[in-house]
Amino acid sequence: MHPNQRTAGANNPRRRHDATHTRTALVQGRALMLASYIKDIFLRGELLGEGVEPRWALGGKETQMIAFDKWVIFQTLFMDGWTGFLERFSAQDDTFWTDHQPAFHAYDYGANINIEVNEGIANLEEETVIRPAYLDGLDDEFDESDDGYDGESNSVPATQQGWGEIGGEEREDELDELCDQPTVEVEDNDSLFVSERVDDVASPIPPILSPGRIIDAEYRDIDGEVDANGPNGDEERERRFLEWMNESENTDIGQDNGTQLQDQEHQYDGQDNSQQQPLSPDTDGNDDVHPRQAPDISPASLPPSSASIPATEDQREHDALYSPGLMRLREALEAKYNLDNISHVSYALAVDVHCTAENTYPGTEGRVSRPVCLLADRNRVAGEFYGSNYTFYPLGFHPAYGNFTSDRPPAFLDNDLFTVMKENMSHQNQGADVLSFGFFQGYSNLKRSIRHGPHDLLASHGLATAALTIPSTEAQRTARLKDKQQRLLAQVRGRLTPDNPGASTPFARERQRVEAAMQANEFAFRFEQVISIDAPRLVRRRRNFSSVLQPIFQLMRLFLKEKQLYAGILRRFNPDIFPGVMVAFARVMEAAIAEMDRRFREAGSKGLGMALSEGVAALDRLGNFCFTGDPRVLPTKVMRLLGTMDSLKTCGWPFISPRMLDIRDGQGLVNLVGWPQLSNGRPVLMHVASLEYHYDRTVASNRHSQLWFAELGGRSIDGMDRMTTFLHEVFQDLWIPETVAFIARQVRRGLNRGIRSGGRSDVGEHGDADTGNEESAQAMIALEAWEARDSPFKTSNFEKLSAEVLKFDDRLMMNESKIVLKTRRDFAEEIFVALMEGGRKGHLGVESVAPTHSTWPSILRAAIQHTRGSFATRAQWVSGIAAAMVSASIEWVPGSHRRRLTHQQVVQLVGAAASATVLAARPDSLKRRALEAEARRTVDSVGVKRAKIRPRIDLGCKIPFKQIPDIVERGFTEIRRLFAKGDQRVLSHYCAAYCCLTDCLEDPLCDLMLILTLTITASSATPEVRPNTKGFSVTAKRRDPALLAANMVTRMLWFLRPEAFPWDKDQDTVLRVSEMTKKIEHKGVNNRMLRELGWIKVKGNRDSPRNCESRLTPKDELFKLRNDLMFLMKEPRTFIGSVFKSNKEEWVDRCSAIIKDRE
């Protein structure tokens, strides 16, 4: 959408609104409205079935190509319905749609039109200034308005030749009469795509005519001179004046020569149609020039020209300048586009300059001259531009010769011809700045030979770096990485084209293309100039495509006849020198990459080291620079350190200092003294940037981390203090920003979906946050405030965020009732296992603890892998991770669902974690226990001072139990749901257990059973007793506490009430215990757990006791255990230690959900 260029009531119609600093992107709500309007148009009869469907959404990847006639129908329907669209939304007080109007952009990218040189162009004269200098004062006298025209008096200047033919007195009288009878043109206000603009019309000045044409025809009819004072004098003067005006549009100019030019709709640097222009680049004329003619363009079926009035002699002469191809282009443009509705027209005019060497040897005078190659001379190009207003691209490593581009024309065009052309067109269009000349480039056609399109040049892709610098072990981590590396290796090794390996191999393919160009003698140098016409500023009579294409002819004349202007910036080269040198360099790069590939194969799974990886990256980048000359591919700091930049500048040679980077033998050597570093102290590595481009940020970060810790020693973690510091930096500088970005992105996407679909509330009229629903706006504000906080993962900050988000949509975040508790140590253990054992059977991968594109996992994994175990054991790493989360104020983290991180589950971290000072003491030492006790006191004392609080165990039910606890009830309910269509015998067994539990309520042993069950299921990590071990540990994946409680009660009831269950055979529809054991075994409850809890006694030493070997513990011991636990409820630590038979602090942290404070 473009802002209106005129506001209502503007008193200066010529003043244009500067929209260059106005952002034209639409907010999401308005974009949805516009998209809905467009999709509705494609549901109409003419466009139905064109592939644009209502299901298309913003941000989608759907695209559809439609024919031109359908596109015209769409534009027509779009604008026909635009008024109704405006009326609908202007009534809703949204002035955006009335302040902006739509604009369609039509591109004919790469549509080359061959322009043949005909007699009209060959005889064309140089354009000169239409307005003579001696009339400037006269113009100023009559120019009282900004447009140079006043309704009551307007000067009509004429050429010096014209007035000289009539005589001094008659010239003065005629001028007075013409000033009394001005001709006024009225601008039609029918613009569809740009703002309406009224152009005040000034009379154009006829150009200087060629000798032999007299101006008398402008003032006399066939019967002789008309009396200006007669009765029809006014009408006759007006008629002659109009003829004079029309005559100024068509002039004859001429000289002779021949060549071909090319008109390109929009600048494009890789075209199919090669145009040839012979040129002797030296001004002394020693070389022979041989013109070449391209074949005629076959006629195309295009609509006839829109001109319906019989052409005058001048019009016919003007049309004679058009070649058949250019004429068809004009007719096609007239048939397709309405120039009244077009804001700007831009096209590029291209010319190919060929050069042949003079035959100076004896006996070669009659032979065909050999073509030579042309390149731009940097020193000479610099003289054509002001300051650094151009970019030079050296070729073949030579700093002085190559291609160039600029956002403006060179001086030999801009200072003379272009200035005259712009002045004349401005004068013919009421002084408006209509014509402009923008982007200009000059390049060797070798560029087109080796890269028809931007992605064709394999030497610029860095394929060798992407294929050879990532170890196969790293690529094997995912199928996507493995497939990508294998594809790149196949291309580097030429396997994509087995019959001709070099055709698909970097540098070999470029070498073949250059050799083919040398054999075909295709060494032309191409100039391209972008020409732009501001169509609305053309006066009504001149608003046609003839005016748009008019600048082409003078440029053609210049390149045909004034070779000395542009030949001065070109230099000639024998093809054996250039482009022969590029063939030589390509062979060098081929051999170097092949050697690196050989070393890559020999290294096996380890791949190339840092030195060779940097060497491959340097070769790739230098090869890219050789063929493109783009300085951006050479990292200045690194290349200057390697001595490459100075060598290229002074010697034109791609030198790499072996003192800094030696890749000649073996694994190579790299000297990092003075090497550029990142802000975190790590070296800047060229190949890492390429890996991020070809793969992703995770792969690049992982590679950087592997090299940092494996080859460079990282931070030399050799003790607990450095490890703790390192972990704190990882969580503070990487984990928090990346996790905040993940959560914010997911919540924002949910909010936007809710806005589009209505969420839980109505949406505002315009769909955006500032005018939409108040709750959605508040949620967005809360999210932005949370992102900006210093400690976003504090519980208090989460509560503020969730409170606002849940008001809008309760699906976006978990409420407090559904938050999962987990100890910091258990979460730290999960991180460690995910990093070091992720992907193995039974273990969660990194995706469960980190976002997909996060970098901290690779850094932490590399640190753990390359730190010797004598400095940090697994337990110390886990303790350090937990301590780092405490020091970084991480009190909650996003949970995981189906083995992937999700923002819709929240894990609250509980329990004390070892601080940084804890790690400084030896495990199990007295000092360590003292530091742990101090840390616990520190954690307990956090917050405001409170009255003395005594914690106790609160199971949520009064004891003795008079009803089934909620968690057990939910477990049996879930089992009934799961087995509703399953094995009914299993369901009947659970029903029997439920009835048995109901019958034994208020039994002291039933109370003990439920106390043990509620304590086990209250743990944030599911307890288990692993085979061949004594004591409790935790499972890798937490089980559903409710299902665990129901299965645990069922198994314990087998021994408490054995008579209530069938043991040896099924009873009616109830499955026997021997078979039910197999069903429950994998639910997390087994006889090993019941034995550790003291619920059963086992006969024998079998690690996994059978039911027949197990008996209920004597009741007196169970009564004593019940009484002890009831008494210890006032001492939570001792209570939990008695249940789990362990004094480890983590069990207290895991069961913190049943520890309540009471005064």
Secondary structure, 3 states (H helix, E strand, C coil): CEECCCCCCCCCCCCCCCCCCCCCCCCHHHHHHHHHHHHHHCCCCCCCCCCCCCCCCCCCCCCCCCCHHHHHHHHHHHHHCHHHHHHHHHCCCCCHHHHEECCCCCCCCCCEEEEECCHHHHCECCCCCCCCHHHHHHHHHHCCCCCCCCCCCCCCCCCHHHHHHHCHHHHHHHHHHHHHCCCCCCCCCCCCCCCCCCCCCCCCCCCCCCCCCCHHHHCEECCEECCCCCCCHHHHHHHHHHHHHHHCCCCCCECCCCCEEEEECCCCCCCCCCCCCECCCCCCCCCCCCCCCCCCCCCCCCCCCCCCCCCCHHHHHHHCCCCHHHHHHHHHHHHHCCHHHCCEEEEEEEEEEEEECCCCCCCCCCCCCCEEEEEEEHHHHHCCCCCCCCEEEECCCCCCEEEEEECCCCHHHHCCHHHHHHHHHHHHCCCCCCEEEEEEEEEECHHHHHCCCCCCCHHHCCHHHHHHCCCHHHHCCCHHHHHHHHHHHHHHCCCCCCCCHHHHCCCHHHHHHHHHHHHCCCCCEEEEEEEEEEHHHCCHHHCCHHHHHCHHHHHHHHHHHCHHHHHCCEEEECCCCCCHHHHHHHHHHHHHHHHHHHHHHHHHHHCCCHHHHHHHHHHHHHHHHHHHCCHHHCCHHHHHHCCHHHHHHHCCCCCCCCCCEECCCCCCEECCCCCCECCCCCECCHHHHHHHHHCCHHHHHHHHHHHHHHCCCCCCCCCHHHHHHHHHHHHHHHHHHHHHHHHHHHHHHHHHHHHHHCCCCCCCCCCCCCCCCHHHHHHHHHHHHHHHCCCCCCHHHHHHHHHHHHHHCCCCCCCHHHCEEEEHHHHHHHHHHHHHHCCCCCCCCHHHCCCCCCCHHHHHHHHHHCCCCCCCCHHHHHHHHHHHHHHCCCCEEEEEECCEEEEEEEEEEECCCCCCCHHHCCCCCHHHHHHHHHHHHHHHCCCCCCCCCEEEECCCCCCCCCCCCHHHHHHHHHHHHHCCCCCHHHHHHHHHHHHHHHHCCCCHHHHHHHHHHHHHHHCCCCEECCCCCCCCEECCCCCCHHHHHHHHHHHHHHHHCHHHCCCCCCECCECCHHHHHHHHHCCCCCHHHHHHHCCEEECCCCCCCCHHHEEECCHHHHHHHHHHHHHHCCCHHHHHHHHHCCCCHHHHHHCHHHEEEEC
